[in-house]
Amino acid sequence: MAKVEIYTTMFCPFCFRAKALLKEKGVEFTEYDVGGSGDDRQKMRERADGRHTVPQIFINDQGIGGSDELAALNGSGKLDSLLAAAG
């Protein structure tokens, strides 16, 4: 199973949507709430090539972007193969 990480904030509707899709697929993920932590937010920016919006989603340490990109991968059928790859 893939290693999935998601950087979120508490009241972000895009974060809720991304987490719901991952949960629907039965994917376990590590969530980092960057709402109150400058250190976690800085780490997210570094990993996400400077992007600062949430969510930022990583599958096997590869940044895939946010909720829209996750949904697009799912719609194209590519998400399942990414999730099946061992981390």
C-alpha contacts under 8 A as a table, 3 or more apart, distances in Angstrom:
res1	aa1	res2	aa2	distance
1	M	83	L	6.30
1	M	84	A	5.34
1	M	85	A	6.00
1	M	86	A	4.90
1	M	87	G	6.60
2	A	59	I	6.46
2	A	60	N	5.85
2	A	82	L	7.19
2	A	83	L	4.98
2	A	84	A	5.99
2	A	85	A	5.39
2	A	86	A	4.79
2	A	87	G	4.61
3	K	29	F	7.02
3	K	58	F	7.98
3	K	59	I	5.70
3	K	60	N	4.86
3	K	61	D	7.44
3	K	83	L	7.98
3	K	86	A	7.34
3	K	87	G	4.96
4	V	27	V	7.90
4	V	28	E	7.06
4	V	29	F	4.78
4	V	30	T	6.37
4	V	57	I	7.33
4	V	58	F	5.70
4	V	59	I	4.60
4	V	60	N	6.28
4	V	61	D	7.78
5	E	29	F	5.41
5	E	30	T	4.72
5	E	31	E	5.88
5	E	32	Y	7.65
5	E	57	I	5.82
5	E	58	F	5.12
5	E	59	I	6.57
6	I	29	F	7.08
6	I	30	T	6.29
6	I	31	E	4.95
6	I	32	Y	6.25
6	I	55	P	6.39
6	I	56	Q	5.68
6	I	57	I	4.47
6	I	58	F	6.31
7	Y	31	E	5.86
7	Y	32	Y	4.71
7	Y	33	D	5.94
7	Y	34	V	6.49
7	Y	44	M	6.94
7	Y	54	V	6.35
7	Y	55	P	5.28
7	Y	56	Q	5.16
7	Y	57	I	6.50
8	T	12	C	7.21
8	T	15	C	5.77
8	T	31	E	6.96
8	T	32	Y	6.06
8	T	33	D	4.88
8	T	34	V	5.96
8	T	35	G	7.36
8	T	54	V	5.43
8	T	55	P	4.92
8	T	56	Q	7.17
9	T	12	C	5.68
9	T	15	C	7.19
9	T	33	D	5.15
9	T	34	V	5.67
9	T	35	G	4.85
9	T	54	V	6.94
9	T	55	P	7.63
10	M	33	D	6.97
10	M	35	G	6.77
12	C	15	C	5.21
12	C	16	F	6.50
12	C	54	V	7.52
13	P	16	F	5.05
13	P	17	R	6.23
14	F	17	R	5.03
14	F	18	A	6.19
14	F	54	V	7.46
14	F	55	P	6.68
14	F	66	G	7.87
14	F	67	S	5.72
15	C	18	A	5.17
15	C	19	K	6.11
15	C	54	V	6.67
15	C	55	P	5.16
15	C	67	S	6.80
16	F	19	K	5.20
16	F	20	A	5.99
17	R	20	A	5.09
17	R	21	L	6.32
17	R	67	S	6.78
18	A	21	L	5.25
18	A	22	L	6.36
18	A	55	P	7.62
18	A	66	G	7.68
18	A	67	S	5.01
18	A	70	L	6.98
18	A	71	A	7.73
19	K	22	L	5.08
19	K	23	K	6.03
20	A	23	K	5.05
20	A	24	E	5.96
21	L	24	E	5.01
21	L	25	K	6.34
21	L	71	A	7.93
22	L	25	K	5.17
22	L	26	G	6.37
22	L	27	V	5.23
22	L	28	E	7.57
22	L	29	F	7.98
23	K	26	G	4.86
23	K	27	V	5.54
23	K	28	E	7.26
24	E	27	V	7.58
27	V	83	L	7.89
32	Y	40	D	7.34
33	D	36	G	7.37
33	D	37	S	7.68
33	D	40	D	7.76
34	V	37	S	5.23
34	V	38	G	7.09
34	V	40	D	5.55
34	V	41	R	5.11
35	G	41	R	7.79
37	S	40	D	5.39
37	S	41	R	6.24
38	G	41	R	5.06
38	G	42	Q	6.02
39	D	42	Q	5.14
39	D	43	K	6.22
40	D	43	K	5.04
40	D	44	M	6.14
41	R	44	M	4.98
41	R	45	R	6.26
41	R	52	H	7.70
42	Q	45	R	5.07
42	Q	46	E	6.25
43	K	46	E	5.14
43	K	47	R	6.18
44	M	47	R	5.16
44	M	48	A	5.89
44	M	52	H	7.48
44	M	56	Q	7.40
45	R	48	A	4.99
45	R	49	D	6.06
45	R	50	G	4.54
45	R	51	R	5.46
45	R	52	H	5.63
46	E	49	D	5.49
46	E	50	G	5.78
47	R	50	G	7.54
47	R	63	G	7.38
48	A	51	R	5.39
48	A	52	H	7.77
48	A	56	Q	7.08
48	A	63	G	6.15
48	A	65	G	7.67
53	T	56	Q	7.03
53	T	66	G	7.99
54	V	66	G	6.62
55	P	65	G	7.62
55	P	66	G	5.07
55	P	67	S	6.47
56	Q	63	G	7.31
56	Q	64	I	7.53
56	Q	65	G	5.35
56	Q	66	G	4.92
56	Q	67	S	7.87
57	I	63	G	5.94
57	I	64	I	5.79
57	I	65	G	5.63
57	I	66	G	5.86
57	I	67	S	7.96
57	I	70	L	7.92
58	F	61	D	5.31
58	F	62	Q	5.13
58	F	63	G	4.40
58	F	64	I	5.81
58	F	65	G	7.56
59	I	62	Q	5.24
59	I	63	G	6.61
59	I	64	I	7.08
59	I	82	L	7.18
59	I	83	L	7.25
59	I	87	G	7.92
60	N	86	A	7.63
60	N	87	G	4.89
64	I	69	E	6.63
64	I	70	L	7.03
65	G	68	D	7.82
65	G	69	E	5.69
65	G	70	L	7.15
66	G	69	E	5.42
66	G	70	L	6.21
67	S	70	L	5.05
67	S	71	A	6.16
68	D	71	A	5.12
68	D	72	A	6.13
69	E	72	A	4.96
69	E	73	L	6.16
70	L	73	L	5.18
70	L	74	N	6.27
70	L	79	L	7.43
71	A	74	N	4.98
71	A	75	G	6.04
72	A	75	G	4.96
72	A	76	S	6.13
73	L	76	S	5.24
73	L	77	G	6.21
73	L	78	K	5.14
73	L	79	L	4.91
74	N	77	G	5.16
74	N	78	K	6.06
74	N	79	L	4.81
74	N	80	D	7.14
75	G	78	K	7.71
76	S	79	L	7.64
77	G	80	D	6.39
77	G	81	S	7.79
78	K	81	S	5.60
78	K	82	L	6.54
79	L	82	L	5.12
79	L	83	L	6.13
80	D	83	L	5.07
80	D	84	A	6.07
81	S	84	A	5.02
81	S	85	A	6.41
82	L	85	A	5.48
83	L	86	A	7.80
